[in-house]
């Protein structure tokens, strides 16, 4: 496992796109034998980006229910600089308990470990590992892997900051063929399911292409990204 983790760190150091970060989260799940790995960050302009293995259904549900306003993990990590095991947070409110039940119903495990990371100019990030285990087993897992997870989390963050710096003061780079196709499908009014079927990829991978295109275009959301791509002639419908 040590060699695999070192190889993952090396691949992160040479990553050139959000797709590479996405692939790294999937690889880390396989290496650690956990359900989910997620890296989520807010850049200095307040724009949110993410790479991870949560299902599209859960991501959409989280946004629909506006769980960001009540998530104990978010609030807990804003108030600290050290990693936290989810069960050490306050889940006593009815809203938090309901969110947790909803998360379980959408495929998340009952255990989580999140590392908060702060960067320059207000950049904030969370690196999370999630699985289904009993309490003792999870604490043993965290104790065994805490150092490696901290190193990996900061490698993710270093790369995210690099992507942000590369985008400052210059026009948006051209979209890749896959990003163009994904944005074109969305612009045509296709659902994510229809677009992923059209492209022969999973909805999860489709979301990575859309997020990558949105980041390059400097858009606030997918609708804004489509509008900007159309207005600048990057895609044609």
Residue pairs with C-beta under 8 A, 6 or more apart in sequence:
1 31
1 32
4 31
5 31
5 148
5 152
8 24
8 27
8 28
8 31
8 152
9 151
9 152
9 155
11 20
11 24
11 27
12 20
12 21
12 24
12 152
12 155
12 156
12 159
13 155
13 159
15 21
15 24
15 159
17 163
17 176
17 212
18 49
18 51
18 163
18 208
18 211
18 212
18 215
19 208
19 209
19 212
20 159
21 39
21 51
21 156
21 159
21 160
22 51
22 52
22 205
22 208
24 51
24 156
25 37
25 38
25 39
25 51
25 52
25 53
26 37
26 53
28 34
28 37
28 129
28 152
29 35
29 36
29 37
29 53
32 129
32 145
34 109
34 129
34 130
34 131
35 53
35 107
35 108
35 109
35 130
35 131
35 132
36 52
36 53
36 54
36 108
36 109
36 128
36 129
36 130
36 131
37 52
37 53
37 128
37 129
37 130
38 50
38 51
38 52
38 53
38 54
38 126
38 127
38 128
38 130
39 50
39 51
39 52
39 125
39 126
39 127
39 128
39 153
39 156
39 157
39 160
40 48
40 49
40 50
40 51
40 52
40 125
40 126
40 128
41 48
41 49
41 50
41 117
41 123
41 124
41 125
41 126
41 157
41 160
42 48
42 49
42 122
42 123
42 124
42 125
43 49
43 123
43 160
43 164
44 119
44 120
44 121
44 122
44 123
44 164
46 122
47 215
47 220
49 160
49 211
49 215
50 59
50 211
51 156
51 208
52 128
53 204
54 107
54 108
55 106
55 107
55 204
56 192
56 203
56 204
56 207
57 106
57 107
58 103
58 106
58 107
58 108
59 207
61 102
61 106
62 68
65 99
65 102
67 99
67 102
68 74
70 93
70 95
70 96
70 99
71 96
71 99
72 86
72 89
72 90
72 91
72 96
73 84
73 86
73 89
73 112
73 114
73 126
73 128
74 126
76 84
76 89
76 90
76 114
77 84
77 114
77 116
77 126
78 116
78 124
80 116
81 116
81 118
82 116
83 113
83 114
83 115
83 116
83 146
83 149
83 150
84 113
84 114
84 116
85 111
85 112
85 113
85 138
85 139
85 142
86 111
86 112
86 113
86 114
87 111
87 135
87 138
90 96
91 97
91 100
104 110
108 130
109 130
109 131
109 132
109 133
110 132
110 133
111 130
111 131
111 132
111 133
111 135
111 138
112 128
112 129
112 130
112 131
113 128
113 129
113 130
113 138
113 142
113 149
114 126
114 127
114 128
114 129
115 126
115 127
115 128
115 149
115 150
115 153
116 124
116 125
116 126
117 124
117 125
117 126
117 127
117 153
117 154
117 157
118 124
118 125
119 125
119 157
119 161
120 161
123 160
123 161
123 164
125 153
125 156
125 157
125 160
127 149
127 152
127 153
127 156
127 157
129 149
131 138
131 141
133 141
163 215
167 215
167 216
167 218
172 216
172 217
172 218
173 216
174 234
175 183
175 213
175 216
175 217
175 229
175 234
175 235
176 209
176 212
178 199
178 209
179 209
179 210
179 212
179 213
179 216
180 213
180 234
180 235
181 198
181 199
181 209
182 195
182 199
182 206
182 209
182 210
182 213
183 209
183 210
183 213
183 225
183 226
183 229
183 234
183 235
184 235
184 236
184 237
185 194
185 195
185 198
185 199
186 192
186 195
186 210
186 222
186 226
187 226
187 229
187 230
187 235
187 237
188 237
190 198
192 203
192 206
192 207
193 203
195 206
196 202
196 203
196 205
196 206
199 206
210 222
210 225
213 225
213 229
214 221
214 222
214 224
214 225
217 224
217 225
217 228
217 229
217 234
218 228
219 225
219 227
219 228
226 235
228 234
229 235
230 236
230 237
